[in-house]
Amino acid sequence: MEIILIQDVDNLGAANEVVKVKNGYARNFLLPRKLAIENSPSNNKQLQERLKQVRKKEELMLAQINSVIAKLNEGPVKLTAKTGTSGKIFGSITSLQLSRAIREQKGFEIDRKKISLPEELKELGSYKAQIDFGNGKTAEIDFEVTAA
């Protein structure tokens, strides 16, 4: 029996996928739990429409991500930190501080978990950080740490 998965099912497939399973598995497990629907011409048409909408959303999201990347690459983000007499920072620069600086200076809210710093930053200077937007889209931004 061919079915269209509504949700991801372990060891079977992802949502919006057409898969072939045994009749009993479909009738007794997948269909009653609303994990799948039968692959009929009308359901297949709905699937194609749903896939078209998903593609449209992804294209819009990619366009937004590209505009954010362009805005982030316009100039370095500036961070200030308290330093000692030797130029070393008290503590270190974290992705949370960088996220807040991006929000204040560039106007974009980027989750700190998506920012990866090169190493533990304990000195003043210019650095690069990676931002992972998902869907294989990453960006490298410049930021500068100066004394407060």
Secondary structure by P-SEA (a helix, b strand, c coil): cbbbbcccccccccccbbbbbcaaaaacccccccccccccaaaaaaaaaaaaaaaaaaaaaaaaaaaaaaaaacbbbbbbbbbcccccccccccaaaaaaaaaaaccbbbbcccccccccccccccbbbbbbccccbbbbbbbbbbcc
